[in-house]
Amino acid sequence: MNFSTMTRVELERYIQETREKMRKAEMMGVVNEYHVLERQALIAECYMVDLSLIQPGKIYKVISNEDHYFKVEYLKGIFAWGFYIGGDEPETAIPVSLLQLDKK
Protein backbone atom coordinates (compact mmCIF):
# COMPACT_ATOMS: atom_id res chain seq x y z
CA MET A 1 0.00 0.00 0.00
CA ASN A 2 1.40 3.36 -0.99
CA PHE A 3 -0.58 5.82 1.11
CA SER A 4 0.86 8.87 -0.65
CA THR A 5 -0.89 7.93 -3.91
CA MET A 6 -4.27 7.16 -2.35
CA THR A 7 -7.20 9.57 -2.46
CA ARG A 8 -8.82 10.81 0.73
CA VAL A 9 -11.75 8.43 0.17
CA GLU A 10 -9.38 5.47 -0.29
CA LEU A 11 -7.49 6.44 2.87
CA GLU A 12 -10.71 6.73 4.86
CA ARG A 13 -11.85 3.31 3.62
CA TYR A 14 -8.47 1.76 4.46
CA ILE A 15 -8.53 3.26 7.97
CA GLN A 16 -12.10 2.06 8.54
CA GLU A 17 -11.21 -1.48 7.41
CA THR A 18 -8.07 -1.48 9.54
CA ARG A 19 -10.00 -0.32 12.62
CA GLU A 20 -12.46 -3.18 12.06
CA LYS A 21 -9.55 -5.63 11.92
CA MET A 22 -8.22 -4.04 15.11
CA ARG A 23 -11.56 -4.62 16.82
CA LYS A 24 -11.53 -8.29 15.79
CA ALA A 25 -7.91 -8.75 16.91
CA GLU A 26 -8.75 -7.21 20.27
CA MET A 27 -11.77 -9.49 20.69
CA MET A 28 -9.60 -12.52 19.91
CA GLY A 29 -6.91 -11.33 22.31
CA VAL A 30 -4.20 -11.06 19.65
CA VAL A 31 -2.40 -8.06 21.15
CA ASN A 32 0.58 -7.94 18.78
CA GLU A 33 -1.68 -7.93 15.68
CA TYR A 34 -3.79 -5.20 17.27
CA HIS A 35 -0.73 -2.98 17.76
CA VAL A 36 0.53 -3.56 14.20
CA LEU A 37 -2.88 -2.62 12.78
CA GLU A 38 -3.09 0.39 15.09
CA ARG A 39 0.26 1.66 13.77
CA GLN A 40 -0.86 1.10 10.14
CA ALA A 41 -4.02 3.15 10.72
CA LEU A 42 -2.00 5.86 12.45
CA ILE A 43 0.41 6.15 9.52
CA ALA A 44 -2.47 6.21 7.01
CA GLU A 45 -4.07 9.06 9.00
CA CYS A 46 -0.86 11.08 8.56
CA TYR A 47 -1.61 11.41 4.85
CA MET A 48 -4.90 13.14 5.66
CA VAL A 49 -3.24 15.83 7.83
CA ASP A 50 -2.75 19.29 6.35
CA LEU A 51 0.96 19.78 7.07
CA SER A 52 0.63 23.55 6.61
CA LEU A 53 -1.18 23.63 9.99
CA ILE A 54 1.96 22.45 11.80
CA GLN A 55 4.37 25.22 12.74
CA PRO A 56 7.95 24.57 13.87
CA GLY A 57 8.56 25.96 17.35
CA LYS A 58 4.95 25.48 18.43
CA ILE A 59 3.79 23.13 21.18
CA TYR A 60 0.96 20.68 20.46
CA LYS A 61 -1.08 18.39 22.68
CA VAL A 62 -0.52 14.72 21.86
CA ILE A 63 -3.81 12.96 20.99
CA SER A 64 -4.76 10.06 23.26
CA ASN A 65 -2.05 10.91 25.81
CA GLU A 66 -3.46 12.93 28.68
CA ASP A 67 -1.10 15.75 29.73
CA HIS A 68 1.52 15.03 27.05
CA TYR A 69 2.74 17.90 24.91
CA PHE A 70 5.21 17.89 22.03
CA LYS A 71 7.29 20.81 20.74
CA VAL A 72 7.82 20.53 16.99
CA GLU A 73 11.28 21.53 15.81
CA TYR A 74 10.80 20.53 12.16
CA LEU A 75 8.84 18.26 9.81
CA LYS A 76 10.33 15.51 7.70
CA GLY A 77 7.78 13.70 5.58
CA ILE A 78 4.87 12.61 7.78
CA PHE A 79 6.86 12.87 11.01
CA ALA A 80 7.21 15.79 13.39
CA TRP A 81 10.64 15.93 14.99
CA GLY A 82 11.06 17.56 18.37
CA PHE A 83 10.78 17.00 22.09
CA TYR A 84 8.17 15.99 24.66
CA ILE A 85 7.66 18.83 27.11
CA GLY A 86 9.00 17.80 30.51
CA GLY A 87 10.55 14.69 29.04
CA ASP A 88 14.18 13.71 29.29
CA GLU A 89 14.38 11.95 25.93
CA PRO A 90 16.61 13.25 23.16
CA GLU A 91 15.03 14.55 19.97
CA THR A 92 12.41 12.13 18.71
CA ALA A 93 9.90 11.82 15.87
CA ILE A 94 6.18 11.15 16.08
CA PRO A 95 3.60 10.74 13.31
CA VAL A 96 1.85 14.04 12.56
CA SER A 97 -1.53 12.38 13.08
CA LEU A 98 -0.76 12.29 16.83
CA LEU A 99 -0.69 16.10 17.07
CA GLN A 100 -3.88 17.88 18.05
CA LEU A 101 -4.08 20.66 15.47
CA ASP A 102 -6.12 23.83 15.42
CA LYS A 103 -8.65 23.80 12.60
CA LYS A 104 -8.51 26.71 10.14
N, C-alpha and C positions, 0 to 999 in steps of 0.2 A: 504494500500500500504506500503510495506516495501522496501524503497529505497535501503537499504544496500544490499539486495539480488538481485537487478535488474542488468542486463547487461547494458553496455554503450548504446547500441542500444535501449533497453527498456526505459532507462532514457531519451534519446533524443526524443523518440516518445511521452512519457508522457509529457515532457516539451512543445513540439510542440502542442499537443492537449490542454494542459492547457492554452497556450498563445492564441490559437484560442477561447477558452471559455472566456478568458479575453477580447478579442476584442469584442465578442458578448455582454458581460456584459457592457462594456463601451458604446457600441452603444445604448443599452437599458437604459443606465443611472443608472444601479444598482451598485452604487459605493462600497457598502460593499462587494458584491460578487466579484467584481473586485479585491479588496485588499486581500481577502482570497485566491483567485486563484494566485495572484501575489506572495504571501508568499509561497504557495505550490510549485510554479515553482522555486523560490529562494532556497528553502530547497532541492529540487531535484537536482538542479545544484551543490550544495555542494558535492554531491557524485561523481561528475565528476572532482573535483579539486584534483590535486596531492598535498597532504598535505606536502610532503617533500620539496616543494618549499617555504613553509612558515617558516620563521626563527624568533624565539622569540627575542625580542629586536629591531627588524627592523620596520621601518615605511613604511606603504603602503598607496597609494591613494585609497580612497573609490570610487568604480564604481558608476556612476550616481549621485554623489554629488560633484559638482564643488568646489574645494578648501577645501575639507575635507580629513584629513589624520588620520590614526589610527595606534598607536604603539601597536604591539602584544607583550603581556607579556608571554602568554602560550596558547596552544591549548587544548581543551577538546572536543573530538568527532568532530563534524563538525562546532564548534564555536571557534572563536578566541577571547580570553579574553585580554582586555587591556584598552587603553584610547584614546579618540579623542585628537589630538594635538590642543592646545589652548582652549579646552573645560574645563568646570568646573564640569563635571559629575564624580562620583566615577567610579571605575572599572566597565566595562560593557562588554557584549559579543555581537558579530555580526557574522552572517553566513560567512563562509570562501569564499563563492561565491561572496561576496561584495568587496573582496580585489583584487586590480589590481596587478597581479603577473607577474614577469619577466618570460618569456619562456626560457626553457633550450635549 
